[in-house]
Amino acid sequence: MAAGTYNFIIDQGATFTRQLTVKENGSAMDLTGYSVASKMRSTHDSSTVAGTFTCTISNASGGIITISMSSSTTAAIEEAIYVYDLEITSGSSIVTRLLQGEVTVNPEVTR
């Protein structure tokens, strides 16, 4: 399965949350026994992580993943366009990239 592309915006200083449903052949994928991780960087080959998303499988049998960042975490990220990906790892250590794309961080005015 090829990774999907999903671009999104994070407002600096605001809480960020997205809920995603993973589907396989049109039905929710059972994520029991899986873990999930996602990071963003300024470029694909950058060694510096600009932000790490808190990732949880919020409903394993329903294929639902929640990714989030607290307001204090987003406040610490500089305004820019970043790249990210989101990967799941099975209980047998098989890593699958589900999503990739760009994250635009909009600057905060009220602080």
C-alpha positions as CSV (number, residue, x, y, z in Angstrom):
1,M,0.0,0.0,0.0
2,A,1.4,3.4,-1.0
3,A,1.4,6.2,1.5
4,G,-1.4,8.8,1.0
5,T,-0.6,12.5,0.9
6,Y,-2.3,14.8,3.4
7,N,-1.2,18.4,3.9
8,F,-2.4,20.4,6.9
9,I,-2.0,23.6,8.9
10,I,-1.0,24.0,12.6
11,D,-1.7,27.3,14.3
12,Q,1.3,28.2,16.5
13,G,0.2,28.3,20.1
14,A,-3.0,26.4,19.6
15,T,-3.8,22.8,20.5
16,F,-3.7,20.6,17.4
17,T,-5.7,17.3,17.1
18,R,-6.6,15.1,14.1
19,Q,-8.5,11.8,14.1
20,L,-7.8,9.5,11.2
21,T,-9.5,6.3,10.2
22,V,-7.3,3.7,8.5
23,K,-9.1,1.7,5.8
24,E,-8.0,-1.4,3.9
25,N,-10.2,-2.6,1.0
26,G,-12.9,-0.1,2.0
27,S,-13.2,-1.4,5.6
28,A,-11.6,-0.1,8.8
29,M,-8.2,-1.8,9.4
30,D,-7.9,-3.6,12.7
31,L,-4.9,-1.9,14.4
32,T,-4.8,-4.3,17.4
33,G,-1.1,-4.8,18.3
34,Y,0.1,-1.9,16.3
35,S,1.9,1.3,17.4
36,V,1.9,4.6,15.6
37,A,4.5,7.4,15.3
38,S,4.8,10.7,13.4
39,K,7.4,13.5,13.3
40,M,8.0,16.6,11.3
41,R,11.2,18.1,10.0
42,S,12.2,21.2,7.9
43,T,13.4,18.9,5.1
44,H,13.3,15.2,4.5
45,D,17.0,14.8,5.1
46,S,17.2,17.1,8.2
47,S,18.7,15.5,11.3
48,T,16.7,18.0,13.5
49,V,13.1,17.1,14.5
50,A,10.9,20.2,14.4
51,G,8.0,18.5,16.2
52,T,6.9,15.1,17.4
53,F,3.2,14.3,17.3
54,T,1.6,12.5,20.2
55,C,0.1,9.5,18.4
56,T,-2.4,7.0,19.9
57,I,-4.5,4.2,18.5
58,S,-7.8,5.4,20.0
59,N,-10.0,2.6,18.6
60,A,-7.9,-0.4,17.4
61,S,-10.8,-2.4,15.9
62,G,-12.2,0.7,14.2
63,G,-8.8,1.6,12.7
64,I,-8.9,5.1,14.4
65,I,-5.6,6.9,15.1
66,T,-5.4,10.3,17.0
67,I,-2.5,12.6,16.4
68,S,-2.0,15.7,18.5
69,M,0.3,18.4,19.8
70,S,-0.3,20.6,22.9
71,S,-0.5,24.3,22.7
72,S,2.9,24.7,24.4
73,T,4.5,22.4,21.8
74,T,3.0,24.2,18.8
75,A,4.1,27.5,20.4
76,A,7.7,26.4,20.3
77,I,7.7,25.5,16.6
78,E,8.8,28.3,14.2
79,E,6.6,29.6,11.4
80,A,7.5,27.6,8.3
81,I,6.5,24.8,6.0
82,Y,7.7,21.3,7.2
83,V,7.5,17.8,6.0
84,Y,6.1,14.9,8.0
85,D,5.1,11.3,7.8
86,L,3.0,8.9,9.9
87,E,4.0,5.3,10.3
88,I,2.4,2.3,11.9
89,T,4.4,-0.7,13.3
90,S,2.8,-4.1,13.6
91,G,3.5,-6.4,16.5
92,S,5.9,-8.3,14.3
93,S,7.9,-5.0,13.6
94,I,6.6,-4.4,10.1
95,V,6.7,-0.7,9.5
96,T,4.1,0.9,7.1
97,R,4.0,4.5,6.1
98,L,0.4,5.6,6.0
99,L,0.6,9.3,5.3
100,Q,3.1,11.9,4.3
101,G,3.0,15.6,3.3
102,E,3.6,19.1,4.3
103,V,2.7,20.9,7.5
104,T,2.3,24.7,7.4
105,V,2.8,26.4,10.8
106,N,1.0,29.7,10.9
107,P,2.4,32.3,13.4
108,E,0.6,33.2,16.6
109,V,-0.3,36.8,17.3
110,T,-2.0,36.5,20.7
111,R,0.6,35.3,23.1
